[in-house]
Amino acid sequence: MDVQVAVLDYGSQYSQLIVRRVRELGYFAKLYAPEALPDLADLAGVILSGGPNSVTDHTAPDVDMDALERLNVPVLGVCYGMQLLNQKLGGDLTPSTTSEYGPAQLKIGDPHDLFKDVTEGSQIWMSHSDTVSRLPEGASILARNETGQPIGICFRDHWYGIQFHPEVTHSHDGRQVLKNFLACLPAEPGFDVEAFKQQLLDDIVKEVDGREVVCGVSGGVDSTVLAVLLHKAGVKIHPIFVDTGMLRKGEAEEVQEQFAEVGVEIDTVYAEDQFLDALEGEEDPEKKRNIIGNLFLDVFFKHAGSVELFAQGTLYPDVIESATSGSIASRIKTHHNRVDRIMQLKQEGRVLEPLSELFKDEVRALGRSMGIPDRALDRHPFPGPGLAVRCPGVVTREKLDILREADDIFISTLRKTGWYPKIWQACATILPSRSVGVKGDVRAYEFPITLRAVISEDAMTADWVEIPFPVLREISNKILNNVRGVNRVLYDISTKPPASIEWE
């Protein structure tokens, strides 16, 4: 699908959310590094994201104004992006006496299409330390905050800047502001999953070009949708499921049943001992991820034999968080599908990733359009390295067995109480240090289990779920009374950021 909106990434933690919001409004958007501003014939608009730098710094990321001018499309600068446009067009910035982070009120001036149907005094979300002190010639102020600072600017016809984040839910009318900007694009909305599906199928057939595709499957949403998509494309596939020993209780059998239900026959490889031996004594989370990722490939390709193409269910957030998207975002963690071996295979043109431009909810919508049952699509995300990243520190068979039982109680109770579908992802983690407790009037020195449940739209940001205390009490009591080796249950109430969803 042709990119309609290019989002230039200046390092904001919310850059990916801008892409997501634009897609929700019907326009296909992608993230680009500032120096990689695309010169695309069908490009309809450009958005400059926020970022942590000050525009006044000599080392701050820039924009090629000549290239931006040549595109001759509407432009929106968000926070850093607004300040950058203001400076490049001849205006001035000054450091604020106090930084502005968090909620503020939107004070709209004269009526303007950018703020059409936006409520006067609506809450917006600020995150900046510089202030526009002088506008470029010909620019006008469209909105201010309650302290009188300009936070909405029209620089020229269809070139705008806003000093708040419309992409976050804390900006209550932010979606409307983005909708108003997109309404001035010289293009109609052109992104929906059904139309995108046909393009994916056509692209798969073209890229495969008669070759056999070896497909890595795990039973999660991404690999299930991937396998069914390849199957519907009519290409020759060999789906392989590697049981690493890092799966949840009964998961191997569940995966086999699930793929049989959608008409895809999978080939299972049992390799628990190999993975546990390779992880023995290793504590570093990045090294653990790389060990699992590389060993997975060893086991996978040895079993597959000759491989012409390797397909995997990589999603857009995986690409972004591993800092391989072309954006300037720092690497957060290495995803299993972005280890060095995968990147080498990509350079050789032997990796097929049809879902790599989609977010999780878009993948679910794609799956539903292909008739995949909701039971498979509504399953919570599960990390590629499996329970290894839910065992901070050294991974042992004992800790995995304890974790499986605790996780099974957690998830089954959430299902029973109706909380499972309300949660984006829930998981149990076994902590690496033991704690003192009392069991049967005897001192117990056992592991703590921490429970985590979050809500999210695309895993880029997440908030913890306020599960009712009676449900948490039931889960805790079941774990403490039924799982040997556990004497303490905790509930993780951290948001992302600063915490990630998984502990490692």
Secondary structure as UniProt FT lines:
FT   STRAND          5..8
FT   TURN            13..14
FT   HELIX           15..24
FT   TURN            25..26
FT   STRAND          29..32
FT   HELIX           34..36
FT   TURN            41..42
FT   STRAND          45..48
FT   TURN            55..56
FT   TURN            58..59
FT   HELIX           65..71
FT   STRAND          75..78
FT   HELIX           80..88
FT   TURN            89..90
FT   STRAND          92..105
FT   STRAND          107..108
FT   HELIX           113..115
FT   TURN            116..117
FT   TURN            120..121
FT   STRAND          123..134
FT   TURN            137..138
FT   STRAND          140..144
FT   TURN            146..147
FT   STRAND          150..156
FT   TURN            157..158
FT   STRAND          159..162
FT   TURN            166..167
FT   TURN            169..170
FT   TURN            172..173
FT   HELIX           174..182
FT   TURN            183..184
FT   HELIX           193..208
FT   TURN            209..210
FT   STRAND          213..217
FT   HELIX           221..233
FT   STRAND          237..243
FT   TURN            249..250
FT   HELIX           251..261
FT   TURN            262..263
FT   STRAND          267..270
FT   HELIX           272..279
FT   TURN            280..281
FT   HELIX           285..304
FT   STRAND          309..311
FT   HELIX           316..321
FT   TURN            322..323
FT   HELIX           336..338
FT   HELIX           340..347
FT   TURN            348..349
FT   STRAND          351..352
FT   TURN            354..357
FT   HELIX           360..369
FT   TURN            370..371
FT   HELIX           374..377
FT   TURN            384..385
FT   HELIX           386..390
FT   HELIX           397..416
FT   TURN            417..418
FT   HELIX           420..422
FT   STRAND          425..430
FT   STRAND          435..439
FT   TURN            440..441
FT   STRAND          442..455
FT   STRAND          462..464
FT   HELIX           469..482
FT   TURN            484..485
FT   STRAND          486..491
FT   TURN            497..498
//
